[in-house]
Structures are given as structure tokens and as C-alpha cells.
Amino acid sequence: MKILQFTNFYPPPFAGTERYVTDLTANLVKRGHKVHIVYIPIIYTKERAAMKFEPLEGTTLAFIPDRLSFFKLYWEIKKFNPDVIHTHYLKTGLRAAIIAAY
């Protein structure tokens, strides 16, 4: 199954929604699903710059600049052609639902 996830910030900090997305994705990939994560990149502070992040094997990533999100979301949905869209961000989720309906 192809699963498209939208989240507000990625890579994950120490806890929160982004950590949940990472853990959920790891479990989905173990079960044999293809996962694509679309996110708004976080702004790195000095503390976060030291964090090393490698995307999970079996996943693909794409980021969206917030001001172009509708068009970027449209192309990500059409390009990935997911079976399931899972959103963790209300603003992005509403846009994704409108796009996926057409």
C-alpha cells in the first residue's frame, strides 16, 4: 500500500507529532508499505544543528514552502498516487482533502 503522510515539521525533534510520524512510518515500512512524507522544514537552531537525521529506509521525503503549499500538495498527491493520505496538520490536511477529491 502507498501511504502519503503530511506533517507540519520534519525531521523530528525529541517528541511530539513529528516523533509520532517517524515511529508510525517505521512500523508501516516494516509491514511492507511504501511511505512518502511531505513536510514543512523546521528552522534549525544551534542546538538542532547538531542533530543528525537520516530518513528511514523505504521512505521518501519532500518539503513544501508554506506559501506554495497548495500547488506543491497537488503535485505530490498526483505524482505519488497514494492509496491512503494521512495528515497531521490541519491546514495541510484540508488542502489535501480538497485536492484528493478531484
DSSP file (Angstrom, degrees, kcal/mol; ACC not computed):
  #  RESIDUE AA STRUCTURE BP1 BP2  ACC     N-H-->O    O-->H-N    N-H-->O    O-->H-N    TCO  KAPPA ALPHA  PHI   PSI    X-CA   Y-CA   Z-CA
    1    1 A M              0   0    0      0, 0.0    33,-2.1     0, 0.0     2,-0.6   0.000 360.0 360.0 360.0 141.8    0.0    0.0    0.0
    2    2 A K  E     -a   34   0A   0     31,-0.2    81,-2.5    79,-0.1    82,-1.8  -0.877 360.0-169.9 -99.9 121.4    1.2    3.5   -0.8
    3    3 A I  E     -ab  35  84A   0     31,-3.0    33,-2.5    -2,-0.6     2,-0.5  -0.951   9.0-161.0-119.1 126.6    0.7    5.9    2.1
    4    4 A L  E     -ab  36  85A   0     80,-2.8    82,-3.2    -2,-0.5     2,-0.4  -0.925  11.6-166.7-106.5 122.6    1.2    9.7    1.9
    5    5 A Q  E     -ab  37  86A   0     31,-3.0    33,-3.0    -2,-0.5     2,-0.5  -0.922   6.8-161.4-113.7 135.2    1.8   11.5    5.2
    6    6 A F  E     +ab  38  87A   0     80,-2.3    82,-2.4    -2,-0.4     2,-0.3  -0.952  17.9 168.1-110.8 131.2    1.6   15.2    5.7
    7    7 A T  E     -a   39   0A   0     31,-2.2    33,-0.6    -2,-0.5    82,-0.1  -0.958  37.8-127.7-138.9 159.2    3.2   16.7    8.8
    8    8 A N  E    S+     0   0A   0     -2,-0.3    32,-0.8    80,-0.3     2,-0.4   0.916  88.8  17.3 -78.3 -41.2    4.0   20.2    9.8
    9    9 A F  E    S-a   40   0A   0     30,-0.2    -1,-0.2    33,-0.0     0, 0.0  -0.981  74.0-152.0-134.4 146.2    7.6   19.9   10.7
   10   10 A Y  E     +a   41   0A   0     30,-0.7    32,-1.0    -2,-0.4    29,-0.0  -0.942  63.0  51.2-161.9 148.8   10.3   17.3   10.0
   11   11 A P  S    S-     0   0    0      0, 0.0     8,-0.1     0, 0.0     7,-0.1   0.538  96.1-102.1 -68.9 167.8   12.8   15.9   10.8
   12   12 A P        -     0   0    0      0, 0.0    -2,-0.1     0, 0.0     4,-0.1  -0.329  27.6-150.7 -70.6 138.5   11.6   15.0   14.2
   13   13 A P        -     0   0    0      0, 0.0     3,-0.0     0, 0.0    -4,-0.0   0.060  54.9 -68.3 -77.7-154.3   12.6   16.9   17.3
   14   14 A F  S    S-     0   0    0     -2,-0.0     2,-0.3     1,-0.0     0, 0.0   0.766 108.0 -10.2 -76.1 -25.0   12.7   15.0   20.6
   15   15 A A  S    S+     0   0    0      4,-0.0     3,-0.3     5,-0.0     4,-0.2  -0.889  88.0  68.5-156.1-178.0    8.9   14.4   20.9
   16   16 A G  S  > S-     0   0    0     -2,-0.3     4,-2.0     1,-0.2     3,-0.3  -0.459  97.2 -28.8  97.0-166.2    5.6   15.5   19.6
   17   17 A T  H  > S+     0   0    0      1,-0.2     4,-2.7     2,-0.2    -1,-0.2   0.868 132.9  55.1 -57.5 -41.2    3.8   14.9   16.3
   18   18 A E  H  > S+     0   0    0     -3,-0.3     4,-2.0     1,-0.2    -1,-0.2   0.873 107.3  49.6 -65.3 -37.0    6.9   14.6   14.3
   19   19 A R  H  > S+     0   0    0     -3,-0.3     4,-2.4     2,-0.2    -1,-0.2   0.902 110.6  51.5 -65.2 -40.9    8.3   11.8   16.6
   20   20 A Y  H  X S+     0   0    0     -4,-2.0     4,-3.1     1,-0.2     5,-0.3   0.918 107.8  51.7 -61.5 -44.2    4.9   10.0   16.2
   21   21 A V  H  X S+     0   0    0     -4,-2.7     4,-2.6     1,-0.2    -1,-0.2   0.907 110.3  49.6 -59.8 -41.7    5.2   10.3   12.4
   22   22 A T  H  X S+     0   0    0     -4,-2.0     4,-2.2     2,-0.2    -2,-0.2   0.929 113.9  44.1 -63.5 -46.2    8.7    8.8   12.5
   23   23 A D  H  X S+     0   0    0     -4,-2.4     4,-1.9     2,-0.2    -2,-0.2   0.913 114.9  48.7 -66.6 -43.0    7.6    5.9   14.7
   24   24 A L  H  X S+     0   0    0     -4,-3.1     4,-2.4     1,-0.2    -2,-0.2   0.923 111.6  50.2 -61.3 -44.8    4.4    5.3   12.7
   25   25 A T  H  X S+     0   0    0     -4,-2.6     4,-2.7    -5,-0.3     5,-0.2   0.907 107.2  54.0 -61.5 -43.0    6.4    5.3    9.4
   26   26 A A  H  X S+     0   0    0     -4,-2.2     4,-1.8     1,-0.2    -1,-0.2   0.909 111.5  45.4 -58.2 -42.9    9.0    2.9   10.8
   27   27 A N  H  X S+     0   0    0     -4,-1.9     4,-1.1     2,-0.2    -1,-0.2   0.882 112.3  50.7 -69.4 -38.0    6.2    0.4   11.6
   28   28 A L  H  <>S+     0   0    0     -4,-2.4     5,-2.1     1,-0.2     3,-0.3   0.907 110.1  49.8 -65.8 -41.1    4.4    0.9    8.3
   29   29 A V  H ><5S+     0   0    0     -4,-2.7     3,-1.7     1,-0.2    -1,-0.2   0.890 106.0  56.5 -64.9 -39.1    7.7    0.3    6.4
   30   30 A K  H 3<5S+     0   0    0     -4,-1.8    -1,-0.2     1,-0.3    -2,-0.2   0.815 104.3  54.4 -60.5 -29.7    8.3   -2.9    8.4
   31   31 A R  T 3<5S-     0   0    0     -4,-1.1    -1,-0.3    -3,-0.3    -2,-0.2   0.437 126.8-101.2 -85.5   0.2    4.9   -4.2    7.2
   32   32 A G  T < 5S+     0   0    0     -3,-1.7     2,-0.2     1,-0.3    -3,-0.2   0.584  74.1 139.5  96.2  11.0    5.9   -3.6    3.6
   33   33 A H      < -     0   0    0     -5,-2.1     2,-0.5    -8,-0.1    -1,-0.3  -0.580  51.6-126.4 -87.2 150.7    4.2   -0.3    2.8
   34   34 A K  E     -a    2   0A   0    -33,-2.1   -31,-3.0    -2,-0.2     2,-0.4  -0.849  30.4-165.3 -91.4 129.8    5.7    2.5    0.8
   35   35 A V  E     -ac   3  59A   0     23,-1.2    25,-1.8    -2,-0.5     2,-0.4  -0.964  13.3-171.7-124.1 133.5    5.6    5.8    2.7
   36   36 A H  E     -ac   4  60A   0    -33,-2.5   -31,-3.0    -2,-0.4     2,-0.5  -0.992  10.9-158.3-121.7 126.3    6.1    9.3    1.3
   37   37 A I  E     -ac   5  61A   0     23,-2.9    25,-2.1    -2,-0.4     2,-0.5  -0.917   5.2-167.9-110.4 126.2    6.3   12.2    3.9
   38   38 A V  E     +ac   6  62A   0    -33,-3.0   -31,-2.2    -2,-0.5     2,-0.3  -0.956  24.2 161.0-111.0 130.0    5.6   15.7    2.8
   39   39 A Y  E     -ac   7  63A   0     23,-2.2    25,-2.6    -2,-0.5   -31,-0.2  -0.908  46.0-114.8-145.3 164.8    6.6   18.3    5.4
   40   40 A I  E     -a    9   0A   0    -32,-0.8   -30,-0.7   -33,-0.6    23,-0.1  -0.947  48.8-117.6 -99.7 119.9    7.5   21.9    6.2
   41   41 A P  E     -a   10   0A   0      0, 0.0     2,-0.1     0, 0.0   -32,-0.0  -0.268  25.2-121.7 -64.6 143.1   11.2   22.0    7.2
   42   42 A I        -     0   0    0    -32,-1.0     2,-0.6   -31,-0.1   -33,-0.0  -0.452  23.0-111.7 -79.2 156.0   12.0   23.2   10.6
   43   43 A I        -     0   0    0     -2,-0.1     2,-0.3     1,-0.0     5,-0.1  -0.796  36.5-130.8 -87.3 121.5   14.2   26.1   11.2
   44   44 A Y        -     0   0    0     -2,-0.6     2,-0.2     4,-0.1    -1,-0.0  -0.570  20.1-164.5 -80.0 131.0   17.4   24.8   12.8
   45   45 A T     >  -     0   0    0     -2,-0.3     4,-2.0     1,-0.0     5,-0.2  -0.476  44.0 -92.4 -94.5 176.4   18.8   26.5   15.9
   46   46 A K  H  > S+     0   0    0      1,-0.2     4,-0.7     2,-0.2    -2,-0.0   0.886 128.5  51.3 -58.3 -38.4   22.3   25.9   17.1
   47   47 A E  H >4 S+     0   0    0      1,-0.2     3,-0.6     2,-0.2     4,-0.2   0.906 113.1  43.3 -66.5 -41.3   21.0   23.0   19.3
   48   48 A R  H >4 S+     0   0    0      1,-0.2     3,-1.4     2,-0.2    -1,-0.2   0.738  98.9  72.4 -78.6 -21.6   19.2   21.3   16.5
   49   49 A A  H 3< S+     0   0    0     -4,-2.0    -1,-0.2     1,-0.3    -2,-0.2   0.808  93.7  56.6 -62.5 -27.4   22.0   21.8   14.0
   50   50 A A  T << S+     0   0    0     -4,-0.7     2,-0.3    -3,-0.6    -1,-0.3   0.650  84.6 103.4 -78.0 -14.7   23.9   19.1   15.9
   51   51 A M    <   -     0   0    0     -3,-1.4     2,-0.4    -4,-0.2    -3,-0.0  -0.521  63.3-149.2 -71.5 130.6   21.1   16.6   15.4
   52   52 A K        -     0   0    0     -2,-0.3     2,-0.4     2,-0.0    -2,-0.1  -0.849  16.3-173.7 -99.2 135.0   21.8   14.1   12.7
   53   53 A F        -     0   0    0     -2,-0.4    -2,-0.0   -42,-0.0     0, 0.0  -0.987  12.1-177.1-135.5 127.3   18.9   12.8   10.8
   54   54 A E        -     0   0    0     -2,-0.4     3,-0.1     3,-0.0    -2,-0.0  -0.981  34.4-115.3-116.5 131.2   18.7   10.0    8.2
   55   55 A P        -     0   0    0      0, 0.0     3,-0.1     0, 0.0     2,-0.1  -0.323  41.5 -95.9 -62.4 149.3   15.4    9.3    6.5
   56   56 A L    >   -     0   0    0      1,-0.1     3,-1.6     2,-0.1     2,-0.1  -0.375  43.9-101.2 -65.0 141.8   14.0    5.9    7.3
   57   57 A E  T 3  S+     0   0    0      1,-0.3    -1,-0.1    -3,-0.1     3,-0.1  -0.426 109.9  30.3 -63.3 136.5   14.8    3.2    4.7
   58   58 A G  T 3  S+     0   0    0      1,-0.3   -23,-1.2    -2,-0.1     2,-0.3   0.471 102.8 100.1  91.3   3.1   11.8    2.6    2.5
   59   59 A T  E <   -c   35   0A   0     -3,-1.6    -1,-0.3   -25,-0.1     2,-0.3  -0.855  54.6-154.1-118.5 156.4   10.5    6.2    2.8
   60   60 A T  E     -c   36   0A   0    -25,-1.8   -23,-2.9    -2,-0.3     2,-0.3  -0.936  13.0-152.7-123.6 153.1   10.8    9.2    0.5
   61   61 A L  E     +c   37   0A   0     -2,-0.3     2,-0.3   -25,-0.2   -23,-0.2  -0.922  15.8 173.3-127.5 149.5   10.6   12.8    1.7
   62   62 A A  E     -c   38   0A   0    -25,-2.1   -23,-2.2    -2,-0.3     2,-0.3  -0.971  17.3-147.5-148.9 142.1    9.5   16.1    0.1
   63   63 A F  E     -c   39   0A   0     -2,-0.3   -23,-0.2   -25,-0.2   -25,-0.0  -0.793   5.2-150.9-110.6 157.7    9.2   19.5    1.7
   64   64 A I        -     0   0    0    -25,-2.6     2,-0.4    -2,-0.3     5,-0.1  -0.989  15.1-133.4-125.8 127.9    6.8   22.3    1.0
   65   65 A P    >   -     0   0    0      0, 0.0     3,-1.8     0, 0.0     4,-0.2  -0.678  29.8-126.6 -71.5 133.4    7.4   26.0    1.4
   66   66 A D  G >  S+     0   0    0     -2,-0.4     3,-1.3     1,-0.3     4,-0.2   0.812 104.8  58.0 -57.0 -35.4    4.2   27.2    3.1
   67   67 A R  G 3  S+     0   0    0      1,-0.3    -1,-0.3     2,-0.1     3,-0.2   0.723 114.6  37.3 -71.4 -18.6    3.4   29.9    0.6
   68   68 A L  G <> S+     0   0    0     -3,-1.8     4,-2.3     1,-0.1     3,-0.3   0.143  82.1 119.6-111.3  18.0    3.3   27.4   -2.3
   69   69 A S  H <>  +     0   0    0     -3,-1.3     4,-3.0     1,-0.2     5,-0.3   0.827  66.9  55.4 -61.9 -37.0    1.7   24.6   -0.3
   70   70 A F  H  > S+     0   0    0     -4,-0.2     4,-2.1     1,-0.2    -1,-0.2   0.948 114.1  40.0 -62.1 -47.1   -1.5   24.2   -2.4
   71   71 A F  H  > S+     0   0    0     -3,-0.3     4,-2.1     2,-0.2    -1,-0.2   0.892 117.1  49.1 -69.5 -39.0    0.4   23.7   -5.7
   72   72 A K  H  X S+     0   0    0     -4,-2.3     4,-2.4     2,-0.2    -2,-0.2   0.911 111.2  50.2 -65.9 -42.3    3.1   21.5   -4.1
   73   73 A L  H  X S+     0   0    0     -4,-3.0     4,-2.6    -5,-0.3     5,-0.3   0.919 108.2  53.9 -60.1 -43.5    0.5   19.4   -2.4
   74   74 A Y  H  X S+     0   0    0     -4,-2.1     4,-2.4    -5,-0.3    -2,-0.2   0.937 111.9  43.2 -56.8 -49.1   -1.3   19.0   -5.7
   75   75 A W  H  X S+     0   0    0     -4,-2.1     4,-2.5     1,-0.2     5,-0.2   0.861 112.6  52.4 -69.3 -35.5    1.8   17.7   -7.4
   76   76 A E  H  X S+     0   0    0     -4,-2.4     4,-2.5     2,-0.2     5,-0.3   0.918 112.1  45.9 -66.3 -42.1    2.8   15.4   -4.6
   77   77 A I  H  X S+     0   0    0     -4,-2.6     4,-2.0    -5,-0.2    -2,-0.2   0.939 117.2  43.5 -65.2 -46.6   -0.6   13.8   -4.5
   78   78 A K  H  < S+     0   0    0     -4,-2.4    -2,-0.2    -5,-0.3    -1,-0.2   0.873 117.0  46.7 -67.9 -36.7   -0.8   13.3   -8.2
   79   79 A K  H  < S+     0   0    0     -4,-2.5    -2,-0.2    -5,-0.2    -1,-0.2   0.925 119.8  36.7 -72.0 -45.7    2.9   12.1   -8.5
   80   80 A F  H  < S-     0   0    0     -4,-2.5    -2,-0.2    -5,-0.2    -1,-0.2   0.780  86.6-157.3 -80.1 -27.3    2.8    9.6   -5.6
   81   81 A N     <  -     0   0    0     -4,-2.0   -79,-0.1    -5,-0.3    -3,-0.1   0.951  22.6-157.4  48.5  64.3   -0.8    8.5   -6.3
   82   82 A P        -     0   0    0      0, 0.0   -79,-0.2     0, 0.0     3,-0.1  -0.268  29.3-148.7 -76.1 156.0   -1.4    7.2   -2.8
   83   83 A D  S    S+     0   0    0    -81,-2.5     2,-0.4     1,-0.3   -80,-0.2   0.775  91.5  25.7 -82.7 -32.7   -3.9    4.6   -1.5
   84   84 A V  E     -b    3   0A   0    -82,-1.8   -80,-2.8     2,-0.0     2,-0.5  -0.994  65.1-157.8-134.5 137.5   -4.1    6.5    1.8
   85   85 A I  E     -b    4   0A   0     -2,-0.4     2,-0.5   -82,-0.2   -80,-0.2  -0.980  13.7-174.9-113.7 122.6   -3.5   10.1    2.8
   86   86 A H  E     -b    5   0A   0    -82,-3.2   -80,-2.3    -2,-0.5     2,-0.4  -0.972   6.0-169.2-120.1 119.1   -2.7   10.6    6.5
   87   87 A T  E     +b    6   0A   0     -2,-0.5   -80,-0.2   -82,-0.2     3,-0.1  -0.867  23.4 179.9-116.2 144.9   -2.4   14.2    7.7
   88   88 A H  S    S+     0   0    0    -82,-2.4     2,-0.4    -2,-0.4   -80,-0.3   0.112  71.0  69.2-121.3  16.9   -1.1   15.5   11.0
   89   89 A Y     >  -     0   0    0    -83,-0.2     4,-3.1     1,-0.1     5,-0.2  -0.952  68.2-148.7-145.1 115.0   -1.6   19.2   10.2
   90   90 A L  H  > S+     0   0    0     -2,-0.4     4,-2.5     1,-0.2     5,-0.2   0.888  96.5  49.4 -55.8 -48.8   -5.0   20.8    9.9
   91   91 A K  H  > S+     0   0    0      1,-0.2     4,-1.4     2,-0.2    -1,-0.2   0.929 118.4  39.3 -60.0 -47.1   -4.1   23.4    7.3
   92   92 A T  H  > S+     0   0    0      1,-0.2     4,-2.7     2,-0.2    -1,-0.2   0.874 112.9  57.8 -68.9 -37.9   -2.4   20.9    5.0
   93   93 A G  H  X S+     0   0    0     -4,-3.1     4,-2.3     1,-0.2    -2,-0.2   0.894 104.7  49.6 -62.6 -41.7   -5.0   18.3    5.7
   94   94 A L  H  X S+     0   0    0     -4,-2.5     4,-1.9     2,-0.2    -1,-0.2   0.919 113.1  47.1 -63.1 -43.2   -7.8   20.5    4.5
   95   95 A R  H  X S+     0   0    0     -4,-1.4     4,-2.4    -5,-0.2    -2,-0.2   0.920 111.6  51.0 -64.0 -42.7   -6.0   21.3    1.3
   96   96 A A  H  X S+     0   0    0     -4,-2.7     4,-3.0     1,-0.2    -2,-0.2   0.890 108.2  52.2 -62.8 -40.1   -5.1   17.7    0.7
   97   97 A A  H  X S+     0   0    0     -4,-2.3     4,-1.3     2,-0.2    -1,-0.2   0.899 110.4  47.9 -63.7 -40.8   -8.7   16.6    1.1
   98   98 A I  H  < S+     0   0    0     -4,-1.9     4,-0.5     2,-0.2    -2,-0.2   0.933 115.2  45.0 -64.6 -45.8   -9.9   19.2   -1.5
   99   99 A I  H >< S+     0   0    0     -4,-2.4     3,-1.5     1,-0.2    -2,-0.2   0.930 111.7  51.5 -64.6 -46.2   -7.2   18.1   -3.9
  100  100 A A  H 3< S+     0   0    0     -4,-3.0    -1,-0.2     1,-0.3    -2,-0.2   0.760 100.2  64.5 -65.6 -24.5   -7.8   14.4   -3.4
  101  101 A A  T 3<        0   0    0     -4,-1.3    -1,-0.3     1,-0.2    -2,-0.2   0.701 360.0 360.0 -71.2 -18.2  -11.5   14.8   -4.0
  102  102 A Y    <         0   0    0     -3,-1.5    -1,-0.2    -4,-0.5    -2,-0.2   0.428 360.0 360.0-107.9 360.0  -10.8   15.9   -7.6
